[in-house]
Amino acid sequence: MEKAGYGLIETIRVREGRIPFLERHLARLARSLSGLGLPNPSQDVGALVQPFAGTDDAVLRVEVCDGRATVTVRELPALEPPAVITASEPHQAYPHKITVRDCFVDAAREAEVAEADDALLLTHDGVVAEGTVWTLFWWDGKGLQTPALDVGILPGIGRARVLELVKGVAEGRYAREALAGKSLFLTNDGGPGQALLAATLTR
């Protein structure tokens, strides 16, 4: 992949004047910069985002591209349980949070057309991957399950926190049929406090 013109994203939650898990976001950013051979930003990203703690409750998008870091502020997303469809767009491996994310953009557009809140992406061979901005978990009656990282999903901060809090989560490769009738919940890195939201898979 041509390295010029694309970069890395970190979506970071500001909550009640604090920035939870900032160190984890910075560590993931550093790993991805190193792993992809991209230049480090000239600015100290931690120092760059700290003043935004004064926004009280918001979502920060940190983008590092061509050795420069920028921060933009967004309002919080809706807190209602989202309705989720299964996207026709196949998932592309996304081990680093890069700005090139066409499959997620296309899946989000498909969800919007279907009047849903998000879309679940499957791999080319039909394995459950992730949402456009969420990691997926579900209960199978025995315990909690989630797609494994080797499916090619993003190693999310919220996902890692759930795995710390809930012991024995089964990580694997699951067909779409494994979700039938299951109680689902979603987590992300920059939503409502590394949020957990119940979700309904509508199709």
Long-range contacts (C-beta under 8 A, 24 or more apart in sequence): 1-100, 3-36, 3-37, 3-38, 4-66, 5-65, 5-66, 6-65, 6-98, 6-99, 6-100, 7-38, 7-63, 7-64, 7-65, 7-66, 7-98, 7-99, 8-32, 8-33, 8-36, 8-38, 8-63, 8-64, 8-65, 8-96, 8-97, 8-98, 8-99, 9-61, 9-62, 9-63, 9-97, 9-98, 9-99, 10-45, 10-60, 10-61, 10-62, 10-97, 10-189, 10-190, 11-59, 11-60, 11-61, 11-62, 11-97, 11-133, 11-188, 11-189, 11-190, 12-49, 12-59, 12-60, 12-61, 12-62, 12-189, 12-190, 13-58, 13-59, 13-60, 13-189, 13-190, 13-191, 13-192, 13-193, 13-194, 14-52, 14-53, 14-55, 14-56, 14-57, 14-58, 14-59, 14-60, 15-57, 15-193, 16-56, 16-57, 17-53, 17-54, 17-56, 18-53, 19-49, 19-50, 19-52, 19-53, 19-60, 20-193, 20-194, 21-157, 21-161, 21-194, 22-46, 22-49, 24-157, 24-160, 25-62, 25-157, 25-189, 28-97, 28-155, 28-157, 29-62, 29-64, 32-96, 32-97, 32-98, 33-64, 35-96, 36-96, 36-98, 38-64, 39-66, 39-67, 40-67, 41-67, 41-68, 41-69, 42-67, 42-68, 42-69, 43-68, 43-69, 45-69, 59-190, 59-191, 60-190, 61-190, 63-99, 65-99, 76-191, 76-192, 77-191, 77-192, 78-117, 79-192, 79-195, 79-197, 81-197, 81-198, 81-199, 81-200, 82-116, 82-117, 82-118, 82-186, 82-197, 82-199, 82-200, 83-116, 83-117, 83-118, 83-199, 83-200, 83-202, 84-111, 84-116, 84-117, 84-118, 84-119, 84-120, 84-131, 84-184, 84-186, 84-199, 84-200, 84-201, 84-202, 85-110, 85-111, 85-114, 85-116, 85-118, 85-119, 85-120, 85-201, 85-202, 85-203, 86-119, 86-120, 86-122, 86-176, 86-201, 86-203, 87-111, 87-119, 87-120, 87-121, 87-122, 89-119, 89-121, 90-121, 90-122, 90-123, 90-124, 91-121, 91-122, 91-123, 91-124, 91-129, 91-130, 91-151, 91-152, 91-153, 92-152, 93-152, 94-130, 94-152, 94-153, 94-154, 95-149, 95-152, 95-153, 95-154, 95-155, 96-154, 97-154, 104-132, 104-133, 105-132, 107-132, 108-132, 116-202, 118-186, 118-199, 120-201, 122-176, 123-151, 123-152, 126-175, 126-176, 127-151, 127-173, 127-174, 127-175, 128-174, 128-175, 128-176, 128-178, 128-179, 129-153, 130-154, 131-186, 133-188, 133-190, 133-191, 134-186, 134-187, 134-188, 134-191, 134-199, 135-159, 135-162, 135-186, 135-187, 135-188, 136-184, 136-186, 136-199, 137-162, 137-169, 137-184, 137-185, 137-186, 137-187, 138-178, 138-179, 138-182, 138-183, 138-184, 138-185, 139-182, 139-183, 140-170, 140-178, 140-182, 143-168, 143-169, 143-170, 144-168, 144-169, 144-170, 145-169, 145-170, 145-171, 145-172, 145-174, 145-178, 146-170, 146-171, 147-171, 147-172, 147-173, 147-174, 148-172, 148-173, 156-187, 156-188, 156-189, 157-189, 157-194, 158-187, 158-188, 158-189, 158-191, 158-194, 158-195, 158-196, 159-187, 161-187, 161-194, 162-187, 162-196
